[in-house]
Amino acid sequence: MIFCARQFKFVFPRPALIMGILNVTPDSFSDGGKFLDVEAAVRHAVKLVAEGAEILDIGGESTRPGAAPVSEAEELRRVVPVIKRLSVELKKRKARQAAISIDTMKPAVARAALEAGATIVNDVAAAVNGREMWQVVCDYRAGYVVMHAPAGLHKKHSGSQDIVDTVNAFFLERLNALTAFGVTPEQIIFDPGIGFGKNLEQNLRIIAHLGSFLRLRRPLLLGVSRKSFIQKLFGSGVNERLPASLACAILGIESGVAIIRAHDVAETVQAVRMAEAVLAGQIR
């Protein structure tokens, strides 16, 4: 199984990729306001790469419940200078290569980010975005993360259909539509969208059935880091959710997840590599 994102090519099976999170926003639920300054954002991104991140996911609009929408101009102002500087800094320092992902719902922001040096579009609105976003992905041969979420992002899933069946049906429909449009399967990653329009039971059910999302032979991304469903179980604050985040990451690795999205990169790398070492021992 191959994932291609412009000049990057990842061939699976291989050690899971860690996607480090960098929010250049004032209101993200975990690190909002910490990296608004370009210099601070670039320093943190370089640190994440040194800790083992092979993808950096840069977002300029919070997708937490209740977050205020951000204009296209403001989102561009936040993310483009960071991506430009980061691209230069990684080359200058000869740091370990890392792909840059733009976390956006706006085609114009995706295009500008790719022009600035990004290689992946992480689209949390993949359920509603269509031809305009897909054309950007085609034009730049970018990687494309297709995340499952209701049209309103946090509108709860309703209906009698099981959430696992719903997500699988969505992935199949998007894969067929994207490939018919001209996006190659090798450009596509699937993300079941933990925390987006799902209640606690549904989130846990998805994590318990991650292996079922591999039937289309595309890499699966799991993003659970510090999310609020952990608080619903344990009452833990946003910065007290690392143990549960790591537990979910390990379960993901055991189920065949290819990419783990995380705030705490060093800790996640160690947990994931330990899980992989144990699983490799089982195979032998």
C-alpha atoms as a printed R data frame, in Angstrom:
    type eleno elety resid chain resno       x       y       z
1   ATOM     1    CA   MET     A     1   0.000   0.000   0.000
2   ATOM     2    CA   ILE     A     2   1.412   3.370  -1.074
3   ATOM     3    CA   PHE     A     3   0.601   6.921   0.020
4   ATOM     4    CA   CYS     A     4   1.859   9.723  -2.242
5   ATOM     5    CA   ALA     A     5   1.869  13.419  -1.371
6   ATOM     6    CA   ARG     A     6   3.702  15.469  -3.976
7   ATOM     7    CA   GLN     A     7   7.416  14.622  -3.514
8   ATOM     8    CA   PHE     A     8   6.750  12.284  -0.566
9   ATOM     9    CA   LYS     A     9   6.103   8.582  -0.996
10  ATOM    10    CA   PHE     A    10   5.343   6.305   1.964
11  ATOM    11    CA   VAL     A    11   5.215   2.554   1.374
12  ATOM    12    CA   PHE     A    12   3.279   0.407   3.853
13  ATOM    13    CA   PRO     A    13   3.760  -1.773   5.818
14  ATOM    14    CA   ARG     A    14   6.249   0.422   7.651
15  ATOM    15    CA   PRO     A    15   6.430   1.986  11.125
16  ATOM    16    CA   ALA     A    16   3.397   4.173  11.741
17  ATOM    17    CA   LEU     A    17   3.737   7.821  10.836
18  ATOM    18    CA   ILE     A    18   3.318  10.338  13.643
19  ATOM    19    CA   MET     A    19   1.534  13.534  12.603
20  ATOM    20    CA   GLY     A    20   2.475  16.374  14.958
21  ATOM    21    CA   ILE     A    21  -0.202  19.005  15.594
22  ATOM    22    CA   LEU     A    22   0.586  22.713  15.255
23  ATOM    23    CA   ASN     A    23  -2.371  25.069  15.725
24  ATOM    24    CA   VAL     A    24  -1.659  28.693  14.825
25  ATOM    25    CA   THR     A    25  -4.946  29.817  16.357
26  ATOM    26    CA   PRO     A    26  -5.994  31.796  19.446
27  ATOM    27    CA   ASP     A    27  -8.800  29.395  20.387
28  ATOM    28    CA   SER     A    28  -7.912  25.753  19.699
29  ATOM    29    CA   PHE     A    29  -9.011  23.569  22.611
30  ATOM    30    CA   SER     A    30  -5.527  22.438  23.644
31  ATOM    31    CA   ASP     A    31  -2.794  24.788  22.432
32  ATOM    32    CA   GLY     A    32  -4.730  27.843  21.287
33  ATOM    33    CA   GLY     A    33  -2.672  31.049  21.475
34  ATOM    34    CA   LYS     A    34   0.688  29.371  22.082
35  ATOM    35    CA   PHE     A    35   1.998  29.551  18.531
36  ATOM    36    CA   LEU     A    36   0.435  32.632  16.959
37  ATOM    37    CA   ASP     A    37   3.885  34.151  16.410
38  ATOM    38    CA   VAL     A    38   5.593  32.782  13.287
39  ATOM    39    CA   GLU     A    39   8.921  32.290  15.059
40  ATOM    40    CA   ALA     A    40   7.309  30.393  17.951
41  ATOM    41    CA   ALA     A    41   5.321  28.238  15.535
42  ATOM    42    CA   VAL     A    42   8.377  27.320  13.467
43  ATOM    43    CA   ARG     A    43  10.463  26.543  16.571
44  ATOM    44    CA   HIS     A    44   7.756  24.221  17.867
45  ATOM    45    CA   ALA     A    45   7.384  22.517  14.494
46  ATOM    46    CA   VAL     A    46  11.141  21.869  14.274
47  ATOM    47    CA   LYS     A    47  10.989  20.451  17.806
48  ATOM    48    CA   LEU     A    48   8.182  18.083  16.815
49  ATOM    49    CA   VAL     A    49  10.230  16.842  13.862
50  ATOM    50    CA   ALA     A    50  13.229  16.268  16.150
51  ATOM    51    CA   GLU     A    51  10.937  14.225  18.426
52  ATOM    52    CA   GLY     A    52   9.911  11.975  15.553
53  ATOM    53    CA   ALA     A    53   7.047  13.617  13.670
54  ATOM    54    CA   GLU     A    54   7.122  12.745   9.964
55  ATOM    55    CA   ILE     A    55   4.093  14.900   9.163
56  ATOM    56    CA   LEU     A    56   3.316  18.347  10.590
57  ATOM    57    CA   ASP     A    57  -0.379  19.291  10.567
58  ATOM    58    CA   ILE     A    58  -0.785  23.076  10.578
59  ATOM    59    CA   GLY     A    59  -4.200  24.579  11.245
60  ATOM    60    CA   GLY     A    60  -5.379  28.182  11.258
61  ATOM    61    CA   GLU     A    61  -9.026  27.642  12.247
62  ATOM    62    CA   SER     A    62 -10.213  25.874  15.368
63  ATOM    63    CA   THR     A    63 -12.700  23.055  14.806
64  ATOM    64    CA   ARG     A    64 -13.609  22.640  18.478
65  ATOM    65    CA   PRO     A    65 -17.333  22.783  19.304
66  ATOM    66    CA   GLY     A    66 -18.518  26.391  19.483
67  ATOM    67    CA   ALA     A    67 -15.450  27.892  17.814
68  ATOM    68    CA   ALA     A    68 -16.079  31.056  15.820
69  ATOM    69    CA   PRO     A    69 -15.672  30.756  12.034
70  ATOM    70    CA   VAL     A    70 -12.525  32.318  10.578
71  ATOM    71    CA   SER     A    71 -12.483  34.298   7.347
72  ATOM    72    CA   GLU     A    72 -10.441  33.061   4.412
73  ATOM    73    CA   ALA     A    73  -8.190  36.112   4.620
74  ATOM    74    CA   GLU     A    74  -7.482  35.612   8.324
75  ATOM    75    CA   GLU     A    75  -6.779  31.906   7.920
76  ATOM    76    CA   LEU     A    76  -4.354  32.663   5.097
77  ATOM    77    CA   ARG     A    77  -2.643  35.289   7.256
78  ATOM    78    CA   ARG     A    78  -2.124  32.738  10.015
79  ATOM    79    CA   VAL     A    79  -0.894  29.716   8.084
80  ATOM    80    CA   VAL     A    80   0.932  30.799   4.930
81  ATOM    81    CA   PRO     A    81   3.860  32.625   6.595
82  ATOM    82    CA   VAL     A    82   4.405  29.669   8.935
83  ATOM    83    CA   ILE     A    83   4.438  27.139   6.095
84  ATOM    84    CA   LYS     A    84   6.801  29.275   4.014
85  ATOM    85    CA   ARG     A    85   9.236  29.751   6.898
86  ATOM    86    CA   LEU     A    86   9.000  26.156   8.025
87  ATOM    87    CA   SER     A    87   9.750  24.835   4.538
88  ATOM    88    CA   VAL     A    88  12.903  26.952   4.427
89  ATOM    89    CA   GLU     A    89  13.928  26.136   8.003
90  ATOM    90    CA   LEU     A    90  13.683  22.380   7.569
91  ATOM    91    CA   LYS     A    91  15.859  22.527   4.458
92  ATOM    92    CA   LYS     A    92  18.373  24.895   6.048
93  ATOM    93    CA   ARG     A    93  18.799  22.756   9.142
94  ATOM    94    CA   LYS     A    94  18.888  19.590   7.047
95  ATOM    95    CA   ALA     A    95  16.410  18.224   9.540
96  ATOM    96    CA   ARG     A    96  14.824  14.862   9.041
97  ATOM    97    CA   GLN     A    97  12.359  15.212   6.205
98  ATOM    98    CA   ALA     A    98   8.784  15.941   7.224
99  ATOM    99    CA   ALA     A    99   5.702  16.430   5.089
100 ATOM   100    CA   ILE     A   100   3.639  19.534   5.847
101 ATOM   101    CA   SER     A   101  -0.129  19.110   6.062
102 ATOM   102    CA   ILE     A   102  -2.607  21.986   5.935
103 ATOM   103    CA   ASP     A   103  -5.643  21.438   8.164
104 ATOM   104    CA   THR     A   104  -8.336  23.445   6.404
105 ATOM   105    CA   MET     A   105 -11.868  23.338   5.032
106 ATOM   106    CA   LYS     A   106 -11.263  26.111   2.471
107 ATOM   107    CA   PRO     A   107 -10.031  25.298  -1.054
108 ATOM   108    CA   ALA     A   108  -8.324  28.685  -1.434
109 ATOM   109    CA   VAL     A   109  -6.385  28.159   1.798
110 ATOM   110    CA   ALA     A   110  -5.420  24.660   0.688
111 ATOM   111    CA   ARG     A   111  -4.130  26.020  -2.634
112 ATOM   112    CA   ALA     A   112  -2.108  28.798  -1.010
113 ATOM   113    CA   ALA     A   113  -0.648  26.389   1.559
114 ATOM   114    CA   LEU     A   114   0.400  23.925  -1.138
115 ATOM   115    CA   GLU     A   115   1.956  26.771  -3.090
116 ATOM   116    CA   ALA     A   116   3.883  27.733   0.067
117 ATOM   117    CA   GLY     A   117   5.282  24.220   0.555
118 ATOM   118    CA   ALA     A   118   2.598  21.983   2.050
119 ATOM   119    CA   THR     A   119   2.130  18.519   0.572
120 ATOM   120    CA   ILE     A   120  -1.074  17.212   2.236
121 ATOM   121    CA   VAL     A   121  -4.588  18.628   2.643
122 ATOM   122    CA   ASN     A   122  -6.293  17.492   5.860
123 ATOM   123    CA   ASP     A   123  -9.978  18.146   5.173
124 ATOM   124    CA   VAL     A   124 -12.305  17.844   8.163
125 ATOM   125    CA   ALA     A   125 -15.160  18.932   5.885
126 ATOM   126    CA   ALA     A   126 -14.564  16.168   3.341
127 ATOM   127    CA   ALA     A   127 -18.231  15.178   3.644
128 ATOM   128    CA   VAL     A   128 -19.340  18.461   2.068
129 ATOM   129    CA   ASN     A   129 -16.319  19.693   0.095
130 ATOM   130    CA   GLY     A   130 -16.396  18.669  -3.519
131 ATOM   131    CA   ARG     A   131 -15.018  19.635  -6.895
132 ATOM   132    CA   GLU     A   132 -13.224  22.843  -5.896
133 ATOM   133    CA   MET     A   133 -11.175  21.166  -3.134
134 ATOM   134    CA   TRP     A   134 -10.625  18.064  -5.227
135 ATOM   135    CA   GLN     A   135  -9.306  20.188  -8.096
136 ATOM   136    CA   VAL     A   136  -6.720  21.704  -5.761
137 ATOM   137    CA   VAL     A   137  -5.638  18.220  -4.682
138 ATOM   138    CA   CYS     A   138  -5.383  17.127  -8.314
139 ATOM   139    CA   ASP     A   139  -3.495  20.226  -9.449
140 ATOM   140    CA   TYR     A   140  -0.758  19.741  -6.850
141 ATOM   141    CA   ARG     A   141  -0.831  15.915  -6.662
142 ATOM   142    CA   ALA     A   142  -1.261  16.455  -2.926
143 ATOM   143    CA   GLY     A   143  -2.084  13.872  -0.313
144 ATOM   144    CA   TYR     A   144  -5.696  14.143   0.844
145 ATOM   145    CA   VAL     A   145  -7.023  13.219   4.289
146 ATOM   146    CA   VAL     A   146 -10.731  12.415   3.993
147 ATOM   147    CA   MET     A   147 -12.317  12.740   7.432
148 ATOM   148    CA   HIS     A   148 -15.802  11.573   8.356
149 ATOM   149    CA   ALA     A   149 -17.971  14.210  10.032
150 ATOM   150    CA   PRO     A   150 -21.543  15.434   9.653
151 ATOM   151    CA   ALA     A   151 -22.079  18.507   7.496
152 ATOM   152    CA   GLY     A   152 -22.111  20.667  10.619
153 ATOM   153    CA   LEU     A   153 -18.941  19.002  11.999
154 ATOM   154    CA   HIS     A   154 -20.396  18.573  15.482
155 ATOM   155    CA   LYS     A   155 -23.995  17.743  14.603
156 ATOM   156    CA   LYS     A   156 -24.555  14.364  16.228
157 ATOM   157    CA   HIS     A   157 -24.871  11.280  14.057
158 ATOM   158    CA   SER     A   158 -28.486  10.200  13.966
159 ATOM   159    CA   GLY     A   159 -30.432   7.354  12.479
160 ATOM   160    CA   SER     A   160 -30.540   3.635  13.097
161 ATOM   161    CA   GLN     A   161 -27.440   2.697  11.108
162 ATOM   162    CA   ASP     A   162 -24.434   1.567  13.121
163 ATOM   163    CA   ILE     A   163 -21.689   4.235  13.229
164 ATOM   164    CA   VAL     A   164 -19.075   1.786  11.896
165 ATOM   165    CA   ASP     A   165 -21.280   0.968   8.901
166 ATOM   166    CA   THR     A   166 -21.955   4.690   8.369
167 ATOM   167    CA   VAL     A   167 -18.255   5.576   8.297
168 ATOM   168    CA   ASN     A   168 -17.397   2.659   6.016
169 ATOM   169    CA   ALA     A   169 -20.156   3.649   3.579
170 ATOM   170    CA   PHE     A   170 -18.870   7.230   3.583
171 ATOM   171    CA   PHE     A   171 -15.312   6.120   2.834
172 ATOM   172    CA   LEU     A   172 -16.462   3.970  -0.085
173 ATOM   173    CA   GLU     A   173 -18.610   6.759  -1.535
174 ATOM   174    CA   ARG     A   174 -15.782   9.320  -1.271
175 ATOM   175    CA   LEU     A   175 -13.199   6.938  -2.735
176 ATOM   176    CA   ASN     A   176 -15.395   6.281  -5.762
177 ATOM   177    CA   ALA     A   177 -16.198   9.982  -6.238
178 ATOM   178    CA   LEU     A   178 -12.584  11.122  -5.844
179 ATOM   179    CA   THR     A   179 -11.128   8.548  -8.203
180 ATOM   180    CA   ALA     A   180 -13.815   9.324 -10.792
181 ATOM   181    CA   PHE     A   181 -12.815  12.989 -10.510
182 ATOM   182    CA   GLY     A   182  -9.123  12.218 -11.047
183 ATOM   183    CA   VAL     A   183  -7.615  11.906  -7.561
184 ATOM   184    CA   THR     A   184  -5.603   8.675  -7.453
185 ATOM   185    CA   PRO     A   185  -6.203   6.169  -4.644
186 ATOM   186    CA   GLU     A   186  -2.536   6.570  -3.654
187 ATOM   187    CA   GLN     A   187  -3.251  10.199  -2.660
188 ATOM   188    CA   ILE     A   188  -6.034   9.300  -0.222
189 ATOM   189    CA   ILE     A   189  -5.977   8.733   3.560
190 ATOM   190    CA   PHE     A   190  -9.097   8.010   5.599
191 ATOM   191    CA   ASP     A   191  -9.844   9.404   9.082
192 ATOM   192    CA   PRO     A   192 -12.957   8.167  10.954
193 ATOM   193    CA   GLY     A   193 -13.284  11.555  12.683
194 ATOM   194    CA   ILE     A   194 -13.165  10.724  16.385
195 ATOM   195    CA   GLY     A   195 -15.047  13.421  18.304
196 ATOM   196    CA   PHE     A   196 -16.775  14.921  15.265
197 ATOM   197    CA   GLY     A   197 -20.519  14.355  15.468
198 ATOM   198    CA   LYS     A   198 -20.161  11.210  17.585
199 ATOM   199    CA   ASN     A   199 -21.196  10.527  21.150
200 ATOM   200    CA   LEU     A   200 -18.985   8.704  23.645
201 ATOM   201    CA   GLU     A   201 -20.340   5.270  22.781
202 ATOM   202    CA   GLN     A   202 -19.842   5.860  19.055
203 ATOM   203    CA   ASN     A   203 -16.278   7.097  19.531
204 ATOM   204    CA   LEU     A   204 -15.411   4.013  21.573
205 ATOM   205    CA   ARG     A   205 -17.109   1.729  19.044
206 ATOM   206    CA   ILE     A   206 -15.081   3.226  16.208
207 ATOM   207    CA   ILE     A   207 -11.829   2.696  18.128
208 ATOM   208    CA   ALA     A   208 -12.850  -0.894  18.875
209 ATOM   209    CA   HIS     A   209 -13.480  -1.558  15.160
210 ATOM   210    CA   LEU     A   210 -10.637   0.369  13.488
211 ATOM   211    CA   GLY     A   211  -9.584  -2.710  11.574
212 ATOM   212    CA   SER     A   212 -12.860  -2.702   9.671
213 ATOM   213    CA   PHE     A   213 -11.907   0.584   7.970
214 ATOM   214    CA   LEU     A   214  -8.934  -1.005   6.198
215 ATOM   215    CA   ARG     A   215 -10.992  -2.970   3.693
216 ATOM   216    CA   LEU     A   216 -10.506  -0.307   0.985
217 ATOM   217    CA   ARG     A   217  -6.715  -0.662   1.309
218 ATOM   218    CA   ARG     A   218  -6.045   2.961   2.091
219 ATOM   219    CA   PRO     A   219  -3.996   4.180   5.093
220 ATOM   220    CA   LEU     A   220  -6.035   5.066   8.167
221 ATOM   221    CA   LEU     A   221  -5.338   8.122  10.317
222 ATOM   222    CA   LEU     A   222  -6.380   8.164  13.984
223 ATOM   223    CA   GLY     A   223  -6.736  11.474  15.804
224 ATOM   224    CA   VAL     A   224  -7.639  11.088  19.468
225 ATOM   225    CA   SER     A   225  -5.062  13.309  21.134
226 ATOM   226    CA   ARG     A   226  -6.488  15.124  24.196
227 ATOM   227    CA   LYS     A   227 -10.042  14.983  22.810
228 ATOM   228    CA   SER     A   228 -13.062  15.653  24.973
229 ATOM   229    CA   PHE     A   229 -14.491  12.127  24.854
230 ATOM   230    CA   ILE     A   230 -11.642  11.239  27.245
231 ATOM   231    CA   GLN     A   231 -12.999  13.811  29.699
232 ATOM   232    CA   LYS     A   232 -16.415  12.178  29.496
233 ATOM   233    CA   LEU     A   233 -14.879   8.947  30.758
234 ATOM   234    CA   PHE     A   234 -12.462  10.272  33.380
235 ATOM   235    CA   GLY     A   235 -13.288  13.932  34.036
236 ATOM   236    CA   SER     A   236  -9.711  14.823  33.079
237 ATOM   237    CA   GLY     A   237  -8.710  18.314  31.955
238 ATOM   238    CA   VAL     A   238  -7.317  18.959  28.497
239 ATOM   239    CA   ASN     A   239  -3.696  18.634  29.628
240 ATOM   240    CA   GLU     A   240  -4.382  15.497  31.693
241 ATOM   241    CA   ARG     A   241  -5.434  13.228  28.831
242 ATOM   242    CA   LEU     A   242  -2.088  11.883  27.633
243 ATOM   243    CA   PRO     A   243  -2.391   8.372  29.166
244 ATOM   244    CA   ALA     A   244  -5.772   7.755  27.514
245 ATOM   245    CA   SER     A   245  -4.529   9.273  24.250
246 ATOM   246    CA   LEU     A   246  -1.580   6.860  24.253
247 ATOM   247    CA   ALA     A   247  -3.847   3.914  25.059
248 ATOM   248    CA   CYS     A   248  -5.978   4.720  22.014
249 ATOM   249    CA   ALA     A   249  -2.870   5.145  19.852
250 ATOM   250    CA   ILE     A   250  -1.609   1.696  20.882
251 ATOM   251    CA   LEU     A   251  -5.009   0.141  20.136
252 ATOM   252    CA   GLY     A   252  -4.842   1.862  16.764
253 ATOM   253    CA   ILE     A   253  -1.432   0.381  15.992
254 ATOM   254    CA   GLU     A   254  -2.679  -3.085  16.939
255 ATOM   255    CA   SER     A   255  -5.616  -2.588  14.539
256 ATOM   256    CA   GLY     A   256  -3.434  -1.503  11.604
257 ATOM   257    CA   VAL     A   257  -3.653   2.305  11.778
258 ATOM   258    CA   ALA     A   258  -0.926   3.911   9.659
259 ATOM   259    CA   ILE     A   259  -0.872   7.478  11.011
260 ATOM   260    CA   ILE     A   260  -1.316   8.753  14.573
261 ATOM   261    CA   ARG     A   261  -2.118  12.467  14.964
262 ATOM   262    CA   ALA     A   262  -0.756  13.789  18.258
263 ATOM   263    CA   HIS     A   263   0.088  16.853  20.310
264 ATOM   264    CA   ASP     A   264   2.622  14.950  22.458
265 ATOM   265    CA   VAL     A   265   4.943  13.638  19.774
266 ATOM   266    CA   ALA     A   266   7.868  12.277  21.846
267 ATOM   267    CA   GLU     A   267   5.593  10.297  24.153
268 ATOM   268    CA   THR     A   268   3.487   9.023  21.260
269 ATOM   269    CA   VAL     A   269   6.528   7.899  19.282
270 ATOM   270    CA   GLN     A   270   7.809   5.883  22.247
271 ATOM   271    CA   ALA     A   271   4.422   4.244  22.914
272 ATOM   272    CA   VAL     A   272   3.843   3.440  19.244
273 ATOM   273    CA   ARG     A   273   7.316   2.013  18.666
274 ATOM   274    CA   MET     A   274   6.966  -0.188  21.759
275 ATOM   275    CA   ALA     A   275   3.618  -1.487  20.495
276 ATOM   276    CA   GLU     A   276   5.144  -2.181  17.088
277 ATOM   277    CA   ALA     A   277   8.099  -4.021  18.655
278 ATOM   278    CA   VAL     A   278   5.765  -6.263  20.683
279 ATOM   279    CA   LEU     A   279   3.567  -6.977  17.659
280 ATOM   280    CA   ALA     A   280   6.646  -7.792  15.553
281 ATOM   281    CA   GLY     A   281   7.671 -10.297  18.229
282 ATOM   282    CA   GLN     A   282   4.270 -11.972  17.977
283 ATOM   283    CA   ILE     A   283   4.727 -12.376  14.214
284 ATOM   284    CA   ARG     A   284   8.130 -14.015  14.661
